[in-house]
């Protein structure tokens, strides 16, 4: 190779190196810098759900991680209320700063989609998603003569149905099922021969264990303490959603069919239902550095979260973009981008 050709090649290589180095430098300086550290104590209210529910356990686990990651003197009060529907409202109206929610209800709240929400709650932002899987759950005592969802929607005898308060997704399941069957609550209660019981899970468990209730509508997730107890005493059996309901939920709400696998709880059977999942939401006016700190703490102390709340072991924060049912808080999103791209 001639000396002139070698010189040209080395000149080209040098130009490429200069361009690469310059580009890397420009990228470095264009990247947003992490927000400044949180220096003063922060007081946060974290809405979860009733004592004895999975979300109350999640709130305690996550709240502890948040508190130890914030300045000394900070507080994270885990509120033992109010469920997947009302928690979005609590954050929206500033009664809470962050909350457990469901992807479905967070999306409905953000868009102000009736009949669940009247106001467009566009100050809601994601902190983390999806934390753990949930499913719609319908169950009866294992020795019940009820075999299908149609047996519940058009019963041949008087049956007593229980579900959560009207601010929780467990109760909202019933509203969606009624939509699919083109029934009103009044017309269905007339078929049932009695009124629906709306109560906390502890009360409903006592009714089932005392053989005073026939059907439970309640959301399900792995390791749920109340479901775990119910499948031991009195012993339960899941009821599959009908094709009518599955098709309706898929077409109107984009809810995908899924399976409750056999053995999820002691002696539990397989059943077809729809899957949902937990998200953590917060208000948009929470400072960026606080949101950044909370997201970072949750990711970097994920093992601690899983140790206390086992259902969260399925959370993969690197897939945060796939589950952005509403916008992320800018501070939280900045951390995820820095960590996972």
C-alpha positions, 0 to 999 in steps of 0.5 A: 500500500502506498504511503499516500493511501495509508495517509488517507486511510488514517485521516478517515479513521481520525475523522471517524474517531473525532465524530464519535467522541464529539457525538458521545460528548454532545449526547452526555451534555444533552442528557438531562441531569438527575434532579437535585437530592431531596433535602427537606423532610417529605410528608406523604399520604399513601392510599391503599386498601382495607387492613387484611388486603394485599394492597394494604400489605403492598402499601406497607412494604412500599411505604417503608422503602420510600420512607427510608429513602427520603430525608430523616424526619419524612413520613409515609402514612399508609391509609387503610382505604379505599380501593382501585376506584376511589384511590384515584379520586383521593389522589386527584383531590389531594386527599392522598399523594400517591396510591395503589390503583389498577391499570384499568381504573387509572386509565378510566379516571385519567380520561374521566370515563363514565359511569365510573368517573365524572371528572377528567383526572388528568393530574394523575401520573404513573410512579410504577407499573405493573407491580403485580397481576390481578384477575377478576374473581368469582367464587362459590363454596366448593360444595355449591350447586352453582356451576356457571356464571349463568347460574348466578346471573339467572339463578333457579333459587334465591342466592346471596351475593357479596362484593366490596364497597362501591368504591372498589374494583371488586364491586365494579366487576359486577357492573361490567358483568351486568353490562354484558348481560344487559341487566340493571342492579335492580333487575338482577337483585329481583332474580337473586331474590335478595339484595347484594351485600357490599362490605369489606373482605373480612365481613364477607369471609365471615358470611361465607364461613358461616354458610350465609353467602353463596357467591363472592365477587372479589379481585384475585392476585397471587398470595392474596391472604383472604383468598388463601384463607377462604380456600381452606375454610370453607373451601371455595371453587372459582367460576369461569366468566362466560363467553358473553362476558369475555367477549364484551370486556375484550371489545369494550374495555380491551381486557384480555382473557386469562386463566386462574391456574389450578393450585393458585391457592390450596386446592383451587381450580382452573378458571377463565377470567380477565387479567388486570394489574396493579399500578402506583399512581401519584399527583403531577404536582409532586416535585420531580426530585421526590418522584425520582427518589421514590422510583429509584428506591423502589427499583433498587430495593426491589428485593426488599419489596419482594421479600415483604410482598411476594406478588411483586416478584413479577414486576419488571421495571425495565418494561415500564414503557409497555404499561404506560396506560397514563403518562409517567410522572416526569421525575419517575420517567427520568429515572427509568430512562436513565436506568433502562433507556 
